[in-house]
Amino acid sequence: MIGELGPHPEYNSARREPVTAVFATQIELDGRGIAWIGGTKVKVTEVVLDKIAYGWSPEEIHLQHPHLSLAQIHGAMTYYYENQSQLDAQIRRGSEESAKLASQVSDADLRRKLTNLKQPL
């Protein structure tokens, strides 16, 4: 007859003990709250954008960025999914800032000068 705790009483009693798990996220936040992959110059959002824009798997991201380990890439994606709304807002702001800068650079004088450079001599 199997006891009250099931076929493996030692397993069931061990599960009742508190367990401390330690995970190294490898993510660092700068003073502006921007998440970076620890020890690199790569923002978490850069890895996320590779996933979103190109549909790359972590393995493909690693092939494209061999200086990042798979653990760092998975850590970045985990951080993103745990903080998705905040990071999506950062991505949106970055895109808006880029569009604004592009429109400032794309003034008429600059376009005219570039067009003149393209003309044959």
C-alpha positions as a printed NumPy array, in Angstrom:
array([[  0.   ,   0.   ,   0.   ],
       [  1.263,   3.418,  -0.949],
       [  1.402,   5.871,   1.891],
       [ -0.326,   9.19 ,   2.171],
       [  2.578,  11.027,   0.506],
       [  2.533,   8.923,  -2.649],
       [  5.049,   6.426,  -4.05 ],
       [  8.097,   8.609,  -3.244],
       [  7.604,  10.172,   0.192],
       [ 11.164,  11.571,   0.185],
       [ 10.417,  13.496,  -3.022],
       [  7.145,  14.901,  -1.734],
       [  8.64 ,  16.043,   1.554],
       [ 11.592,  17.669,  -0.224],
       [  9.22 ,  19.742,  -2.318],
       [  7.863,  21.328,   0.816],
       [ 11.277,  22.783,   1.664],
       [ 11.837,  26.357,   0.468],
       [ 14.202,  26.595,  -2.466],
       [ 16.254,  29.607,  -3.442],
       [ 16.925,  29.965,  -7.146],
       [ 19.491,  32.432,  -8.42 ],
       [ 19.368,  33.615, -12.011],
       [ 21.978,  35.831, -13.61 ],
       [ 19.947,  38.032, -15.932],
       [ 23.001,  39.708, -17.449],
       [ 20.955,  42.886, -17.849],
       [ 22.093,  46.275, -16.571],
       [ 20.035,  49.464, -16.364],
       [ 21.713,  52.8  , -16.976],
       [ 20.784,  56.078, -15.278],
       [ 18.024,  56.695, -17.835],
       [ 16.444,  53.28 , -17.25 ],
       [ 17.707,  51.856, -20.545],
       [ 18.396,  48.103, -20.372],
       [ 21.761,  46.929, -21.705],
       [ 23.178,  43.443, -22.05 ],
       [ 25.765,  43.316, -19.273],
       [ 29.37 ,  43.804, -20.336],
       [ 28.427,  44.895, -23.864],
       [ 27.418,  48.021, -25.735],
       [ 24.191,  46.38 , -26.912],
       [ 20.769,  47.544, -25.757],
       [ 18.128,  44.936, -25.013],
       [ 15.874,  46.741, -27.499],
       [ 18.412,  46.129, -30.287],
       [ 18.126,  42.369, -29.811],
       [ 14.344,  42.663, -29.544],
       [ 14.184,  44.644, -32.79 ],
       [ 16.191,  41.911, -34.545],
       [ 13.527,  39.455, -33.396],
       [ 10.603,  41.708, -34.344],
       [ 11.919,  43.149, -37.627],
       [ 13.55 ,  40.052, -39.076],
       [ 11.83 ,  37.245, -37.186],
       [ 15.215,  35.919, -36.136],
       [ 15.488,  33.135, -33.591],
       [ 18.008,  33.499, -30.741],
       [ 20.336,  31.243, -32.734],
       [ 20.103,  33.503, -35.812],
       [ 20.663,  36.589, -33.656],
       [ 23.776,  34.856, -32.304],
       [ 24.997,  34.181, -35.858],
       [ 24.487,  37.855, -36.732],
       [ 26.045,  39.059, -33.452],
       [ 28.65 ,  36.431, -32.533],
       [ 29.966,  38.602, -29.691],
       [ 26.7  ,  37.879, -27.83 ],
       [ 26.264,  34.492, -26.187],
       [ 23.007,  32.602, -26.464],
       [ 22.594,  33.126, -22.716],
       [ 22.852,  36.894, -23.186],
       [ 20.345,  36.82 , -26.046],
       [ 17.873,  34.684, -24.107],
       [ 18.388,  36.96 , -21.088],
       [ 17.582,  40.001, -23.207],
       [ 14.436,  38.382, -24.578],
       [ 13.361,  37.291, -21.095],
       [ 13.863,  40.821, -19.795],
       [ 11.823,  42.144, -22.735],
       [  8.887,  39.808, -22.123],
       [  8.908,  40.649, -18.408],
       [  8.96 ,  44.416, -19.174],
       [  7.298,  44.494, -22.576],
       [  5.139,  47.601, -22.231],
       [  8.049,  49.679, -20.924],
       [ 10.44 ,  48.5  , -23.633],
       [  7.816,  48.879, -26.369],
       [  7.442,  52.508, -25.248],
       [ 11.234,  52.978, -25.448],
       [ 11.256,  51.499, -28.951],
       [  8.403,  53.793, -29.991],
       [ 10.182,  56.878, -28.586],
       [ 13.401,  55.916, -30.362],
       [ 11.56 ,  55.515, -33.639],
       [  9.844,  58.88 , -33.22 ],
       [ 13.16 ,  60.585, -32.396],
       [ 14.791,  58.998, -35.452],
       [ 11.961,  60.179, -37.696],
       [ 12.238,  63.691, -36.268],
       [ 16.   ,  63.806, -36.851],
       [ 15.566,  62.459, -40.374],
       [ 13.035,  65.181, -41.184],
       [ 15.388,  67.861, -39.82 ],
       [ 18.271,  66.575, -41.918],
       [ 16.036,  66.268, -44.971],
       [ 15.662,  70.017, -45.394],
       [ 15.376,  71.535, -48.855],
       [ 18.907,  73.012, -48.937],
       [ 20.517,  69.71 , -48.094],
       [ 18.413,  67.846, -50.65 ],
       [ 19.367,  70.431, -53.298],
       [ 23.075,  70.096, -52.475],
       [ 22.884,  66.313, -52.613],
       [ 21.011,  66.445, -55.903],
       [ 23.693,  68.748, -57.339],
       [ 26.364,  66.274, -56.258],
       [ 24.606,  63.518, -58.205],
       [ 24.544,  65.472, -61.474],
       [ 27.152,  64.491, -64.062],
       [ 30.029,  66.898, -64.601]])
